[in-house]
Amino acid sequence: MPALLVFPVTIIGFDGTNVFAWVLLIAIFARLYLMQSKALNVIAAAVVVASLTSLLVHQWSSASEFTAQEAESVRTAALQLDPNDLRINGDLLTGEALLLWGGKEEKVYFYYTIATEEEKFTWEQMRFPQRFVAAVRLEAPEAERNLHQFDFEEYLNAKGIHWAAAIEAMEFRSEDRSVWSLPSGIRRSIILMLEKLPAVQTTDYIQTMLFNQSHAISGDTLDAYRGIGLLHLFSISGMHIQLLLAQVRYILLRMKVSHETTDKLLVVFLLAYGVLTGWGIGVFRAICTHLILLIGKITGHQIEAKDAFALTVVVAVFYNPLLIYSASFQLSYLLAGVLYFVAPISAEWEMNGLLKDICLTALMTMASFPVVAYHFFEVSWLGIFVNVIFSFFFSWLLFPLFWLLFFTVLFFPGTPLLGSLCAVSDKLLTLLEHFAGAAADLNFASLVTGRPPAFYFVLVWIALLLLLLSVEKRQRDIRVLCVLMAAVGLFSFAHQLTPSGKVIMLDVGQGDAILIITPFHRRAVLIDTGGMLTFEKEAWQVRETATTAGEQLVSTLKAEGVRKLDMVFLTHADQDHVGSLRELAEGLPIAAVYFPKGAEESAAFAAVLLELQSRHQVGLFPVLGKVDLKIAADFVFHILAPLAPGEGGNEDSLIIQTSIGGLDWLFTGDLGEEGEALLVRTYPDLKADILKIGHHGSATSSSEGFLDHVQPKLALISVGKQNRYGHPDAEILERLELRNIPVFRTDRQGAVHFRYGSGETEWRTILENKK
């Protein structure tokens, strides 16, 4: 048997984002050197030194005030909260607050379970900053638990937050109505005022697009827009500011205000609007760029738009260098930079307006390709065409309508006109959402890329730089397009060029999901899908999840470059093993689903199977034990159990034995001691190097007789962090320890990766590198 080696996964380091930064820096210096301008080189060197200094200062100033020892116990502390920084989701209150304790103060991310519906209403109507005293327990933020997925720890660290504060009890609250709290109170009052609009859908869009309330629009809607390449319209563009600025300028000039006074008033207006919107990334970019242009105009200095944008980038990076790692920053500034760069040149293109718009959006889609692929693992080419349509709708119809609704509800809240305008807005938004959803469902329009190695990112960035240089020189060089297409092609199929295979025990919380990818991505097989266990709550307590368990599973699979699942094996019909099946089928094509015969008698499970068969044309295959299923030429699943049709319960679990990477694997679903005894009697020679422990390490599974019979060299336990069942059971862990069987468990180590191929094997865990 090959040696079992454990290597921590390196999450940070030489990844695609850092590669982009280095390639861009080298390209800039090369261009400056070729221009042979000493003044430019001195300026560039000064900017680089200032940037590095800013990064060092930021790292030093954002270090945590609290030690790990101070965070271990519950303590009474004071917190200051801006109502615009909180979110209420069912009975969960979360947000950012300033924590004061022991003479120290530090920004934290807090969460609190609301006790009553009346208390929830009080929080919802809160208008002014609050100061409250509470029993607080500090915790380290959750790091990513599956490779390339959302890392809450890095997200908070980029905002200078190092701790999550669990509020266990509140003692008292008081409001801050000082003059310093006035901007916050005004912004909150505007958000609450918008809640009075007689159209929930329109309200969500206005709050998101005009006032930077990023959580207002539902996650499903944003996924549909992202699926067709339009996410930047909602969270990162800031494009409405230019339209708003033009309208305000027009109104002031029509009121006979002089041009000089108008420019000064616009400066004040932009600053006020930035404060009211909370200075979101796209909003800050647009406002800062326009401020620089206006100040240059007022002072008599002619500043080009490209120079104003470059200064805005410098200001943003100096303010917080870690912002550059966020997808919103990268897309917002990249697309804006390309637009500032290309717009003057496109004015010379001899073509009609529509064709010019399509060419511009095509260029911007190509420029955003590596960033979108890096963060979302798939790219849609529909954005080249639909961007023109949606830009027209939002620029000329929806944005003016949104502002009209805002001023109507502000000055004429009782007018019948308000209802009519909301009805028109809702119909337009519904039409766009239906179109976006239908377009996002077109599988041929999107390309799953995963996240390839850094080498492929370098190829694409070099090709894109060559393309932009060609555009700048007004050249039509077909060779540049060929190089770009070749780079994108290699990038898109990088995973198919990988000679190694993988077995991944995904972290799906309290559930099971194991992904097997054969070398060169010839086959992708999934054993169980995980699923969110739900518990009965009152209506006001129900929480809406931004990303469901099924959507997280699909994202994790796409990050691995999986474009379709050849086979899905469902060990039994419990929710924590099959609950994400429906969303999985909506997110990825599935060729065949195998499940233990008799499980289809469960009404809920049967309904999902029927939907898969009728809507997604998935092949359904009930199976029993003592059957061999060929996965690939040299890869076979030996189905050992169940031996007779059951009802899809734990003892009816599908038991799979196979050989991967020179190791014998045994997957046991939620099999209990009774089923284990039957398995031992039926297969007296059954052995396994790798054992997936049954039922998440429950005391009802993994009997001593079964472990002694199978004699595993390593055990895998898929289990949720701090789950309510107490899995894995201490007795089971003791049994494994007494037999010197190492254990990988998802609650402590996150996803577990086994890589094989070329005669070598290695094990990797996600969270180990974070500790």
N, C-alpha and C positions, 0 to 999 in steps of 0.2 A: 504493500500500500504506500503511495506517495506520502511524503512528510506533510503534516498539517502545519502550515506556517501562518502566522497571524501578522498582518501589516495594517496599521491605521491608514485610513483614507486621508489624503491630503486635500482638504477642501479649498484652502486658499493657496495662493502661489501663482504659478505660471499658467493662468487660465486665459480664456478668450478675451476677457475684458482688459486684463493687464497687457496682453499682446497688442490689442488695439492701441493702448496708451503708448507703448514703446514704439510701435510702427509709426504712429502719428508724430511722436516727438522726433524720431530719426528723420522722417520725411520733411518736417519743418526745418530742422537744422540743415539738411541737405539743400533744400531750396534757398535758405538764407546764404549758405556758403556759395552756391552757384551765382547768386545775385552780386556777390563781392561788394557788399555794402557794410563798412565797419560800423556805421551808426545803427543799422538794423541788428547786427550781431551783438552789439553792446546792449541794445534794448532787449533782445531775446534772452541774453544771459541774465540780465537783471530780472526779467519776468520769471525765469526758471528758479533763480536763487530765492526770489520772494515767495514763489509757490512752495518750495521745499521748506522755507522758514515758517510759512503759514501752516503747513502740515504738521511740523514739529510742535509749534505753539498750540495747535488744536489738540494734538494728542496729549500734550502736557496739561492743558487747561481742562480737558474733558475727563480726566482720570476720576475714578469714583472716590468719594469721601468716606465711604463705609467699607470696612473690611469684611471678609467672609465670616469671621467670628462674631462681629456685631450683628450680622444678618441671621444668625442661627435661632434666636429666640424672639418671641412675640413681645412687642413693646408699645407703649403709648406714645404717639407722635402727632404732630400737627401737619396738616396738608393744606396747601393753597391751590384752588382749582379754578380754571377758566371754563365757563360753561360751553364755550365753543370747542374745547378739547375733549369733551366727553362723548360717549356713545351709549345709548340705551338699546339693548337687544333682548327683548323678553324680560326676564328677571335679572339680567346681567348688566351691570354698570361698569364701563371701562373708560379709560382715558389717560391723559398725562397730567401730572400734578407736581408741585414743588413740595418735597418732604423736608420737614424741619425737626431735628432731634439731636440733643446733646451738643448744641452749639454749631451743628453742621446742617447744611441744606443742599439738596440735590434733587434734580428732576427724576421722577420715576414714572413707570407705567403701572397704574393701579387697576384692580378689579374687585368688584363687590357684588354680592348677591342681594338683590332687593327683597325685603321681607314681605311687603304688602302691596296691593294694587294702588292704595292711596299714596304710599311713599313713592311709587313709580311716577305717578301723576305730578307729584311735587318736583321731582327731578326733571321731568319733561318741561315744566313751565319755568324753570329757573332761568333768570335773566342776567344776574350779576355774579361776578366772581365770588367764590365761597372760601371760607376758612373753617376747617373742622378738625376735631381731635378724635382719633380712632386708635383702636388696637391693630397694629400692623405687623405683618410678617414678611420680610424681604426674601425674595427667591431669585435665582438666576434665570434670565429669560430662556425660553425654549429654543434650542438650536435646531437646525434641520435634521430630520429623522430619516429622510430618504434622500438619496443623492440628487443634487441640483434642484431641490424643492425649496419652498419659502423658509428662510432662516430668520426667525423672529429676533434672535439675539443680534445678528448683524444689522437688521433693520433698525432696532432700537439704538445700537451703538453708533450708527451713522447720525442719529439725532442727539447723541450725547447722553443716552439713557443706559444705565448699567444694571438696574434692578427692576423686577416686577414686585409690586407691593400688594399682597393679599390683605384686604381690609376685613377683619373678622367682626368688628363691632364699632359703631359710631357713638360718641358720647354727646357731642353737641355741634351745631353749625352756626355760622354767622355770615352775613353778607358784607361785601366790600363795595361801598357806593362812593368811593373817593373819585376825584377827578381823573386819576390814572386808570380807573376801571371803565371810564366812559366809552372808549372805542370798542371794548369787548362787549359792553352792554348794548351798544347800538347794533353791532353785528348780530348778537343773539336775538335782539328784538326783530331784526329784519327776517331772520330764519323763522321765528315763531309767527311773524306776520304772514309769511308765504304759506304757512300751514293752513291758512284760512282760505286759500284758493280752492274753489269747488272742483278740483281735478288733481288727484294724487299723482298721476303720471307726469303731468306738466310741472307740478311742484317739485318732483324729484329732479327733473332735468334742469330747472331754473336754479335750484340749490347747488347742483353739481357743477353746471357749466358757468354760472355767473358768480357764485359765491363760494366755490371751492369746497363744497361739502362732498367729499369723495365717496362716502359710503351711501349716498342717497339712492342712486340707481342700483337695481338688483344685480347680483353677480351673474345670473343667467343672461341678462341683456348685454352686459359688458362682454361676456364671453362670446356672444354672437357677433358683436361689433369687432372684437379682436380677431375672430375667425375670418373676417373679410378685410382685415388690415386697416380698421378705422378706430382703434382704441384711442389714438392721439386726439381725436375730436373731443373727447370727454374729460380727460384727466391731465393733459400735458400741453395742449397747443397754445392756449391764450390768444387764439386768433381773433376772438370776438372783441378784444381790446382795441385793435386797429379800427374795426368797424365802429365801435363806440366812440372812439376818439374823433373819427371823421364826422360822426353825427353831432357830437357836442360842439366841435369847431364850426360846423355849418350853422347850428342854432345861434351861437354867440355872434358870428359875423352877420347873420340876418337881423340880430338885435342891435346892429350898428356899433358893436364893440370893435375897437381897433385891432389890427393884426398883432401888434406888440402886446397889448393887454390880453388878448385871447391866448397867446402862447404862455403867458405867465399864469393865467387861470387854469390852463390845461395841466401845468406842472402841479398845481395844488390839487386839481381833480385826480390826477393819476396817483399821487401820494395817498389821498384819502381813500381811493378805491382799493389800493394795495392793503391798507390797514383793515378795511372792511372785509376783504376776502382772505385775510390771513397769510398773504404772500406765498401762495402755492408756487410750485416750481415753474410751471408754464406762465403763471401770472407775473411772477417776479421777472422772468426773462423778457416778456413783452413790455412791462412797465419800465424796467430799467433801460431797455434799448430806446424806447420813445423818450424817456426823460433825458438821456444823454443827447439825443437829437434836438430836443426842444431847448435844452440849456445852451447847446452850441449855437442854435439859431438866435437865442436871446442875447448872447454875449458877442455875436457877430463872427463866430468861428464856424466855418462850413465843415461839417462832419459827415462823412459818408456812412450809409447804413451798415456796411460791413465793418467799419471801424467801431461804430457804436455797439454792434453785436459782440465784437471781440472784447471790448472793454467790459461788457456785461458778463461774459464768460469768466474773465479775470476776477471780477468782483464776486461772482458766485463761488468760484473755487477758493478764493481767499476767505470768504465767510465760513465755508464748511467744505474742505477738500473731499470728505467722504461721500458727498452728494453724487460724485461722478460715478459711483458704483450702482446707483439706482437706475432701473429701466426708464423711469419717467424723465430723469435728467438726460440720459443718453439720447433717447428718442427726441425729446423736445429740442435740445440744443443741436443735435445732429441735423434734424430735418430743417430747423430754422436756418442753420448755417448753410446748408445746401441751397435753400431757397434764396437767401441773400446773395449767394455766390452765383447762382444761375439766372435769377430774374433779370438782371441787366442784359445778359447775353441773349436770353430768350426773346427779348424785345426785337432782336434783329432777325429772328427766324421768320422765314417767308412761308407761313402756313396759316390756315384759319384758326379762330380762337379755340374751338373744341379740340382740334388735333393738337394744338399747342398745350392745352391743359392736360391731355392724355400723355403727351411726351414728358411734361414736367412731373406728373404723378408717377409715371414709370421710372423716371430717374430717381425720385425720392423713395419709391418702393425698393429699388435696387440698393440705394444707400442704406436703408434701414434693415436690409436682409440679415446681415450678421448679428445685429443687435436683437432683432425679433427672434431669430433662431436661438440665440444664446439664452434668452430669458424664457421663451415660450415654446421652444422646441419644434415649432412648425411655422410655415410661412404661407400666406394666401396670395395668389396672383390676382385675385379679383379686385384687390385694392387699387390696381392700376386703372380700372374702369369705374368702379363704384365710388371712388373718392371724388370724382368730378360731380357725380349726381348728388352725393351727400353734402359736399362743400356748397353746392348751389342751394340746396334746401336750407342748410343751417345759416349760410351767409345772408341770403336774400329773403328768407321766409321766417325761419324759427328764431334766430337771434333778434330781429326787430320785434317779432311777436312776443318773445320772452320779456324784452324791455318794456313793451307796451303793457303787458300784464303786470309787471312789477310796479310801474308808476300808477296803473289803474287801481291796484289793491292798496297802494300807498295813499293816494289822494281821494279815490272814489270807491271805497270798499263795498258800498251797498248798491252800486249801479248794476242794472240788468245786463249791461254790455259785458260785464266780467264773465258771466256764465257762457255767453255766446263765444267770446274769445277763447275761453278754456275748452269749449267743445271743439272748436276748429283746431286748436293746438293738440288736443288729445287724439283727434282723428289722424292728423299728420304724423304724430309720433307712433301711433299704432301701425300705420301704413309702413313707416320706416322700419319698425321693429320686426314686423312680419317679413318684410323683404330681407332684412339682415339675417333673420333666423333661417329662412329658406335658402339663402345664398351660403350661409355657414354650413348647412347640411349637405352641400354638394362636395362629395369626397374628392372629386377630381380637381377641385379648385385649390386645395391645400396640400402642402407637401410637408410631411413629418421629417425633420432633419435630426432630431435629438440634439445632443451637444457634443460635436466631434472634438478630437484633440486640437490643441492650439495651432498646429501646423496648418490645418485647413482654414482657420480664421485668418492666418497671415496671408494665405493665397488670395482669399476673397478681398481683404483690405487692400492689398497691392493692386489687384485688378481694378477695384473701385477708384483708387487714386489715379491710375492710368486713364480711366474713363473721364474723371473730372478734369484732369489736365487736358485731355483731348477736347472736351467741351469748351474749356477756357480759351484754347488756341483756335477755336472755330474750325476744328478738323473733323472730317467724317471718315475715320479710319476703321474699316471693317475688322482689322486685326485686333484692335482693342476690344471690340464686342466679342470676338471669338475667344480671346483670353479670358474675358469675364465669364462667358458661358461655360468654358472649360473649368474654371475655378469653382463656379457655383455647382456644376455637375459633380465634381469630385467631393465638394463639401456635402452635397445632398446624399451621396451614397457612401460616405466615409465608413459608416457602421458595417456596410456590406463588404468592406475590404478588411475587416478585422478577423484574423484567423483564430481568435480564442472564443470560447463559449462562456456562459455565465449561469449560475444558479443564485437567485436573490430571494432571501426571505424578507419581503417588504414589511415595513412597519405600518400596519393599518390599524393600530390601536388594539382593542380587545377583539381580535379576529385573526383569520388566516388568509394569506395571499402569497404564493410562492411562484416566482417567474423563472422560467428556464429558457435560455436563448442558446441555440446551437452555434458552432463556429460559422463565420461569414453570414450570420443572421439568416440562415436557411429556414429555421423553424423557430417560432415563439410559442411557448406553451405556458399556460397559467393554471395553477392548482388553487382553487378557491379565489374569491373576489373581495373578501372582507365585507364590511357593512356596518353602518352605524346602528347601535342598539338604542332604541327610544324608550322612554319611560313616560307614563301618563302625567300630564301637568295641566294646570288651569290655562285658559286661553291667553291671559296676560303674561304668563310665564314662558310661553313657547318662544324659543330663540330661532332666528333665521341665520343659517350658516352661510358665510360668504362663499365658501367652497365646500361642497358635500363630500362625503367619503368616496363616492363614485368618481367625482370630478378629480379629486386628489389622486386616486388610483390611475385614472387615464393620463393625467399629467406625468406621473411617475413613470408609466410605461413609455410614453412618448419621449421623455428625457433619455431613455435607454435606446431610442431609435426604433422602437417597435411601431410598425405601420399597420400590422394586422396580426391577429391571434389565430394561429392555425388550429389550436385545440384549447378548450377550456374544460378542466375537470373540476366538478363540484362534488366534494366529498360527502356532503349531506345538506339538508334543506334548512339548517339554522340560519338566522339572519346575519350572524357575524361571519358566515362563510359564503353566502350567496346574495347578501343584501345590496351589493353594488353591481349586480349583473345587468340590470336594465340600463343604468347609466354607462356601464362599460360598453354595451352594444351600441349605444348612441354615439360614443366617442371613438370607437375603433371597430373596423370590420372583424367579425368572428366567423370562422369557417365551420366549426363544429363544437358542440357542447356535449360532454359525457357526464352522466350522473347515475347514482345507484338506482337500480330498478325498484320501483315502488315509491320513490320520493315524489313522483309526479302526482301521487294521490293527495298531497298537500294542496289545498285550494289556492293559497297565495303563491306558492312556487309554480303551480301549473299555469296560473295566469301570466306569470313572467315568461315561462317557456312558450306559451302560445303567442305572446307578443313578439318574441324573438323570431319565431318561425314565420309568422305572417308579415311582420313589418321589416325585418332585417334579413330574411331568408337564411337563417342559421340552421344548420343540420343538428338534429337532436338525437342522442343515442343513449338509451338506458342500458346499463351493463351490470353484469354480475361477476363474481370472482372466477378464478382459473381461466382467464382470458388474456392473451397477449395483444397489445395494440402497437403497431409499428409507427413510430414518430418520424424517424428518418432511416436512412439505409442501415446505420449501425447503432440505432437508438430505439429501444423498445420499452414500453411500460408493461410490467406484469401486474395485472389486476388480481389481487389475492382475495379480496372480500368486497362486499358481502356475498355470502354463498346462497342466499335466498332473498326474494323480494321482501322489503320491509316498508317502513313508513317515513324514511328519511331522517330518523333520529340519530343520536350519537352512536348507538351500537350497530347502526346500518351504514356506518361510514365507509366510503370507498377507500380501500387500502392499496397503495401503489408502491411497488418495489422496482427499482431500476438501477442501472450502472451509469455514472457520469464522472468523467475525469479520472477513471481508474478506481473509483470508490463506489461501494454499494450503498444506496439510499433507500430509506423506508419512510413513507409519508402515511401517517395514521389518522388524519382528521381529528375527530373528537372521540375516538374509540375508548371505551371504558375497560375495566378489568375483566368483565365477562367476555367481551369481544376479544380481548388479548388472549385469554385462556383458550378460546376456540381457535384463534390463529395459531397458537403454539401447537395445539393438537393436530391441526390440519397440515401444518408445514413444520415438521420436526427438525429440518435442517436450515430454518430461516435464520440468517445472520445479516447484520447491517453495520457498515462503518459509520454512517450518519443517520441518526434517528430524529425525526421530527416528533417531539414529545406530544402525546395526545391530550386534547382538551386543555390546552394552554397551561399545562402543569398542574391540573386539578388533582386533588387527592384520590379521585375515583379512577385515575389512569396511572400508567407506568408502574405496574406492580413489580415487586421484587423478582418474582418468577419470570415475568416477561423480559425485564432488563437482563437477567442472568442468561436467558435463552438467546436473546438477540445479540448481546455483547457489543453494544455500540462503542465506537472510539470517540464520538463527539455527539452532543445533543443540541437540538435547536428548539427554542421555545418562543412562539409568537404570542405576545401578551401585551395588554395595554398598561401604560404607566399609571400607577396608583389606582388600579381598577377596583371596583367595589366588591369583587369576589375574592380578593386576597390571593389571586394567582400570580406566580406559581406558588404552590403550597410548600411550606418549609420542609415538610417530610419528604416530598419528592426531591427537593434540592439536596437534602441530606443523603438520600439513596444514591443519587448521582455522584456526590462527592465521595462517599464511601467506596465507590467502584472506580474512582479516579477518571470520571468521564467529564471532560471540559464542557461548559455550557455557554452557548451564545443565546442571549435573550433580547428581544426588541425593546422592552421597556427601559433597559439600561444602556444598550448599545446601538439602538436604532436599527436600521436595515443591515442585514448581514449579507455580504457578497462573497461568492466563491467563483474564482476564475480558473479556467483550465484550458489546455491547449499547448501544443509543441512540447509535450512531455513535462510541463511545469504546472503546478497548482499554487494558489494562494488564497488566503482568507482576508477579507477586509470588513471592518465595521465602521459605521458612520460617526457615532457619538464619541468613540474613544479618542479621536483626534481633538475633540472639543474640550476634553477634561484636562 
